[in-house]
Amino acid sequence: MCRAVAPDTQAYLQGLGPLAPTARPSVLQPLAQRRGGTHAPSLLARTRLGADGTHLADLLVDGAGQLLPVQGGVAQCHLELGAVKGVPPSGVKDRKVDYHATRACLYDGARFHGSVLLYVELNVAHELLPEEAESLPTKHAAQQVTEVCVAYAMLDLFTLPTLHAARSLSVPLRGGPLALRWTLPQCAAAAAAAHAATPKGGKAAQPKHSAKAGLSFTLKPVPPQDTAAALLPRLALASAPVARVVSLYRQLLAETLGMGSASLAPAADPVLAAFPGVLDDEDLSDAFLQLWRQELRHSTATGAPPATAAELRAAFRRCATVVWAGWGAQAVPPPTCSSHTTHRVQRRMQLQQFATTPAASLGSSAWLHRPFDCRELRTGGMEGLAATV
């Protein structure tokens, strides 16, 4: 019964065969794929109720309805990934590599979205075979874990409050179960010992891992003129482009709600209502960011790069409005397994075409893309709450 309600998300990986001793299924991919979940990208844009349930705890505004920067000495930094050495193989045979991915999340040693460590996965996904694509249930295909974590690294963040100048760090690559935090040689040794303990075991050949296998980082303090970082939620990890658009979104949300951020009054705004969903759709988010980069280079309204805060917010609204109807449109195929290359290429091409000419891409019924849902048009602090009766 449980399997029928929640299909096995590891079914695809189980068909790949045995993995290398250092490898395991990605932990972060399924968390990011859970739309609207506690680790989805949209969490950066979703508001959070205060403990008393009467105000938004993470959207503080002044008397004029302007968003206030984060208060309370929150540590922030710009982080750049450097060189990586000694990345081990996944162990998957006779499969073409579809893509490589680096995923990161804050971690406290027991749960993600803590505030002590930065956890980074180095992942690889192998191409989905045609017969596997046909066997995947359409409704749950997008929930399949397709990425193999070949190694991971952890960076301690306890020094952030004292970061006043750029600092370069290097941490060792690790593998195997996250709870054990084995280095790569320890993973190989544990696998060899387990093989020798089996009835038909013997001395297995151990893969050689460099003692210098590691990942380098560069930490830089946030410059005072970078206002985007100060307008993010207190606990956030985002790429520079996403951080900038999320800060703009939060400013627009504060302005739209005004003093409603204290009273939780809803606001009718399709751009603000749809944008969290856009972030959760990787393909649609990429289409939005491509439009955003074009706007930063050459605004469609002025013909020049946006120079003021008002121009930036207007540019954000234009880009979000273009992709708004693609959020759940019937003319755009639903997302599927991330290793289903053919489907993803077709879907991305349709989204790119739609982002260029939305009405022509969707046909004459451009805005009748699904039954009316007021959540497409309305946003506010109470929108995420379920019925209480």
N, C-alpha and C positions, 0 to 999 in steps of 0.2 A: 504494500500500500504506500509506504513512504517513498519507494523508488518510483512508483507511478506518479506521485505528486511532485517529487523533486528528482528528476533523472540524474544519473551518475555523471558529474561534470568531468571525471577523470577517464571516461570511456575512450576518448581519442588517444590519450597518452599511453594507456594500457596496451593499445595496439601497436605501439612503436617498438615493443620489445624491451629487454633489460637496458637500464641506463648505466653510465659510468659510476664508479663508487662515489665520486664527488657530486654527482648530479641528483636532482630531485625535481618534482613539479614546482612551478612557480607559486609562491605564496601570495604575491601582490597582484598578479593578473586577475584572479577571480574577484578580489576585493574591488579592483578598479572597474570590473565589468558589471558589478551589481548596481544598476542604475538607481540613483536616489539613495544609495546606501550610505553607511557611516564612513566609507573610505572612497566613495566615488568623487570624481573631479568636481561635480556640482556642489559638494560640501563647502567649497570656498565661497560660493555665491549664495548659499542658503542661510537665512537668518536663524538665530537660536533664541528661544525664550529664556527669560531669566528664571531664577529659582521660584519666584512667587507667581510666575505665569501671567504677569500683568504688563511686561515690557520686553523689548528685545535687548538681550544682554550684550550682543556684539555689534550693535548698530547705534552708537551714541551720537546724538546730534546737538548742535547749539541752538540758541533761541531762534536763529534764522533758518533752521532746518538743514544746516550744512554738516556733513559728516566730520566727526572729530577724530584725530589720529589716536592710535592705540596708546593707552596710558599705562603707567605702572612699571616702567623699566623693562619692557620686553626686549630680549636679546634678538638681534637680527644680523644677517650677514648675506653677502653674495657668495655663492659657492660654485666653483668651476671644477668639472671633472678633468683630470689630466690623463697621463698615459697609464695603460694597464699592461701588466706583464704576466706571462705564464698562465693564460686562460686555458683551462683543460677542455677536452672534447666532451660532447654530450653522451657519447657511447651509442647513439642511434646509427644504425647501418642501413645502407641502400635507400636513403631518403635525401632528397634535395633540400638544402637549407632555404627557407622562405624569407626569413628576416631575422635580424638581431635586435634586441631591445634592452635598454637599461631602465630599470624601475627603482624608485626610491620612496621611502616613507619614514616618518619619525617613529621611534620605537623606544620603549622604556625597559625592555628585557622581558616583559610579560605580555604586552599588548601593543598594537600599532596605534599611532597617533599619541604616543607618549611624548616626552620632551627631553630625553637623556641621550639617545643615540640616533644617528642617521644610518638607516639600513638600506643598502644598495644591492640590487640583484643584477647579475649579468645573465641574460636569457637568450635562448635561441629557439626558433620555431621551425619545424620541418613541414614541407609541403603536404597538403592533404591530397590523398589519392581520390580519383573520381568515384570509385565504389564506396569509399568512406563518406564522401560528401553526400551521396544518395541515401546512405543509411542514417544520417543525422536527422533527428526530429527538427523540423523547421522552427518551431516555437522556441526550442531550447538550444539551438545550435550556437547562438551567440554566447552562451554561458559555458561552453566547453573550454577547459584549460588546455591550451596548445603550446605554451612556452615551457621549456625545460630550463631550470636555473642551474647553469653549469658551475657557478661560483657566486659567492656574495662577500660583501665587506661591511664592516661596521666602523663608524666614526664617532668618537666621543664628542659631545657638544658642551661639556661642562666649562670649557674655556671661553665660550662666546661672550659672556658679559665683560671680559677683559680684553677683547679683540680691538686693538687700536690701529693696527697696520696689517698689510697682507701677510699671510702665513701659509707656507706649503707643508703639507703632511702626506705621509704614505702609510697605508695600513695593509696588512696581509690579506690575501684572498682566503676564504674559507669555503667549506663544502659540507655536504651531508645534512643531518637533522639540525634545525636552527637551535634547538635547546642545547645541543652539545658544543656548538661553535668550534668544530674541529678545523685545523689547518688542512691544506690539501694533502701533505704527507701523512697526517694522522688518519684521514679518510681512506687512503690507499692501504695503510697498515691494518686498519680495522676490517676492511673488506678481505684482505688476504688471510687474516686470522679467522674470520667467519668461514671462508672457503675451506681452510685446512681442517676446521672442526666438523665438516660434513662427512658422512660415511665414505663417499667416493672422492673426498677432497685430497688435496696434496699441496704441494708448494706451487701457488699460482704466481704467474709473472705480475709483478707490481708495476704499474705505470710510473714513470719518473716525473716528479713535479719539482720545479725549481724552488729552492728555498727563498728566492727573491720574488716569487709571484706576489704581486700586490697591485693596489690601485692608489694613484696619487690624487690629491685634492689641493685646491687653492682657496683659502678663505679670505675674503676681503670685507672690511667694514662697510656698512651702507652709508654712502655720502649724504650729507644733510639735504641736498637738493633732490634726492630721490624720494618724492612724496608717496609714490605708489606703495612702497613697502610699509609705510606707516599707516596706510588705510586698509591693509589686509586684516583678517581676523587674527586674534592673539596667537593662535596655533596654526601655522600654515607653512606649506612647502609647495612651491610652484616654479615653473620656468619663468624667465623674464617676460616674454610676451603675455603669458597667461596672467601673471601677477599684475601687469599693467591694465589689462582689460577688466580683470576682476575688481581692481580698485576703482575704475571708472564706473563699473556696474554698481558698486556699493554707494558711490557718490550719487548716482542717478536715483537709486532706490531711496536713499535718505532724503533727497530733494522731493521725490514724488510722494513719499509718505509724510514728509514734513514732521509735524508734531505727532503724526500717526504712528511713528516708531515707538511712542510711549503708550498710545491708546490701542495699538494693534489694528487700526482701521485698514481695510483692504483698499487697494488702488487698482483701477482699470488701466493696464498698460501691457499690451501683448509682447513688447520687446523684453520688459523685465520679467514677465511671467515665463517666457520661453527660454531665456538664455541659460538657466541651469541645465535644462534638458539638452541644449546644444552642446554644452561642455561634456555631458555624459556620452554623447555619440562621437566616437573618435573621428570618423570620416567627416561628419558635419562640422565638428570643431576645427578640423584642418581646413575645410572650405571657408569657414569664418575667418580664421587667422590669415589665410591667403588674401582675402578681401581687405583685412585690416592692414596688412603690410602695404598693399597697394594704396590705401587711403593715406598712410603715413608718408608715402613718397609723393603722392600727387592726389590731393583731395578732389573728389568729383564735384564738390560744391564751389570751391574757390580756385581750383587749378594749381594750388600751391600746398606744401605740407602744412597741416594744422599747427598753428603757433600758440594759441591760447587754450586755456582749460575749457572754455565754452566750445571751441572748434573741435577739440578732442572728443568731447562728449557727443557732439553732433555727429562726428565721424563714426563713433561707436554705434550710435542709433541707426545710422544708415546701413552699416554692415550687418547688424543684428536683424534689421527689418528684411534685408534681402534673403537671409537664410531661415527666417521665421516660418514660412509656410512649408519648408522642407522638413520641419520637425514633425515626423509622423505622417508625412504625405503619402497617399496611396501610390502615387507615381514613382516614388523612390522605394526600392526594395528594402525590406528590413535588414538590419545587420545580421551577419551569420558568423560561423566559426572563423576566427582571424587568420587561419591558415588556408582558408578556401580562396585561393588567389584569384581565380577567374571571377567569382562572384564579387569580391572586393574591388577588383579593377573596374568592373562594370558599374558597381554602385558609386564609386568615387567619380567616374566619368559623368554619370548622371547628375551627381551633386554639383560638380564643377560647372556643367552646362546649365543647371538650374540657377546656380549662383550668378551666372552671367546674364541669363534671360529667363527669369523665373516663370513668367506667364506663358512664354512659348514652350517651356519644358513641361509644364503641367497641363497645358491645353486650355480650353475655354473655361473649364471649371477650376481655375487656379486656386480659389480660396475655399472650394467645397471639397477639401481633401479628406475629410472624415466627419463623422457625426459631431455636432457642436459639443464642445467641452468648455465650460466656463473657466477651467484652469489655464486655458490657452490665453486668456485675456486678463485674468485677475491675479494679483499677487498681494502678499501681506504676511504678517507674522503668524496668522492662524491657518494658513493654507496647508501646512504640513501635518496638521493634527487630524486624527481620525475622529469619527463620531463618538461621543461619550455616552450615548444612550443606546 
